[in-house]
Amino acid sequence: MRTITKQKRKNRLLQDSSMRQLFFIRHGETDNNKAGIIQGRSIDAPINDAGRKQADAIREALRPFEIHRVVASGLRRTHET
């Protein structure tokens, strides 16, 4: 069985510009998430400090990619992420 490291796989994806990629990203943590409260669309809570750190991390992870389109809900926590 052949093992491919994460970095080699990432490099291969970056080199193939003809390949379309789709990323699904959930919003950062909110205080309600942490408390186990299901928010849905009825509670528009902001992300907390942990959620901001998560947003920073995903931004850095996506930096190598050329993003052409973002589709997101209109909720505050989504836009903050």
Secondary structure, DSSP 8 states (H G I E B T S, - for coil): -----HHHHHHHHHH-TT-----------BHHHHTT---TTT----B-HHHHHHHHHHHHHHTTS--------S-HHHHH-
